Amino acid sequence: MSGGASGSPPDSGESPAHPPNETVDPSAAGERITSFVADYVDRADADGVVVNLSGGLDSSVTVTLAVEALGADSVYGLVLPSSKLGGAGARDAEAVADVLGIDYDTLQVQPLLAQLADVAPSCVDLHGDPVLRGNLVARLRMALAYLVANDSGRLVAGTTNRSELLLGYFTKYGDGAADLLPLGDRYKTEVVELAEELDVPEFVVEKPPTAGFWPGQTDERDLGASYEVIDAVLALHVEAGLGRPAVRAELDADPDAIDRILDYYEATGHKRTFAPTPEDRA
């Protein structure tokens, strides 16, 4: 993620909001995604995909769908912890890879980060802002994924979901960079449903979503609302085209949380487009 502000976690009395799409069948969604992955890789004449594995929900669902689409031999995983804090996630990622029977490597990113800190411009303090440091780690991980993909004739399958895309809750040219995004049109709550349909291990599904930037950090604490509320707000605003007043009237949720979610969406549009040009040619 980048540029995200911290907020308070939702209180336990928060009412559940409407799901983003009550008619979506997880089984049908999974079949559509696997068909998409298989077709995209075939049209690219690629030998498979590379997936960065964090041990979290999105990467575990992504790699499981990739194996269903392409077979285990065509899927390669990278487990890239950057600190001791990431050790538990790395072990979970390895366990998922072992269950799926894919080849993978576990590489510690910390030495790369340390070397970059030694040669970074003097105006940059990589030991200060954890978000600044986290963004750099995300870009290093994606650089390694593309290194493997280029060497093996594969594509990079990203793990970002629709909720993260719409919120800009990803690192530009880091975890937001990929050749294909199998979960790119699935909200986080829908990814949970997919995980249950795919029998993703419970220790993954039950884990609070986190970027792992610092101890105790979670997505929902950063964003100031549960994903049930986040997804409902985004679906009503983006899919249904409702403005702020109508979204507030539709949902039994904290109006401040609704505004904060929509502020994220509006402020991060630049992260969902290519870099602009002057557009001065006829």
Secondary structure, 3 states (H helix, E strand, C coil): CCCCCCCCCCCCCCCCCCCCCCCCCHHHHHHHHHHHHHHHHHHCCCCCEEEEECCCHHHHHHHHHHHHHHCHHHEEEEECCCCHHHHHHHHHHHHHHHHHCCEEEECCCHHHHHHHHHHCCCCCCCCCCHHHHHHHHHHHHHHHHHHHHHHHCCEEECCCCHHHHHHCCCCCCCCCCCCECCCCCCCHHHHHHHHHHCCCCHHHHCCCCCCCCCCCCCHHHHHCCCHHHHHHHHHHHHHCCCCHHHHHHHCCCCHHHHHHHHHHHHHCHHHHCCCCCCCCCC
